[in-house]
Amino acid sequence: MESTHHILIVDDHRDIRDSLSKYLAQHDYRTSIATDAADARKQIDRGAFDLVVLDIMMPGEDGLSLCRHLRQTTDLPIILLTAVAEETDRVVGLEMGADDYLTKPFSPRELLARIKSVLRRTHSLPPRTAPIETGKVRFDRWTLDSDQREAIDGDNVAVPLSTAEFHLLSAFIEHPKMVLSRDQLLDITSGRSAKVFDRAIDNQISRLRKKLEVDPKKPTLIKTVWGGGYMLTCDVEQT
């Protein structure tokens, strides 16, 4: 049976690529393989994929650089393959927008379970209506500078954002005037396994409101939708 899910496996080790491709094919997934980041870029430009399994440690352009590029230009879910000792790489990858990670050596069965989980989560998320690119995005009286990770008000005063605040605000800007539940916000900003972000979304919203709202106690920019979640109430414009 041919699956509707097409997985791109990016790894410079042939035995890993081939064994994963064979295992996933046995479970009704279509697979393609890429030997490095350049090969992956070409294939993604040519074809349609549902998820990328991406090794971090590769010669030439590494997986973190490719992850950053994919998150800036696509909505493709990404699962990183990392070395056991490289915790910093895992954290950086998740901050860049990877959906999950798995440390080597790993069980193909566990990777399959994570692929299914990520696909379920990402397919339930609302579409991005205003993808953030490098540069600046205007919303309400603010401008988000994604390169500097700061919000600039109408008086040209820059307000620095933490990593968590930047990802949370980016999620709202990419889904303006859409109600996002707490679970959806957690998935969009970090993925379920990103312990670095594993704090209450409500607390993060409160900190962000203190920086952006005229009156944080009576928010009008990021509103609470009772029983639903939160919503950015203004329009968004790429500058």
Helices and strands as residue ranges (DSSP letters): E 6-10, H 14-26, E 30-34, H 37-46, E 51-55, H 63-73, E 78-83, H 87-95, E 100-104, H 108-123, E 136-139, E 142-145, E 150-152, E 158-160, H 163-174, H 182-189, G 195-197, H 201-212, E 222-225, E 229-232, E 236-238
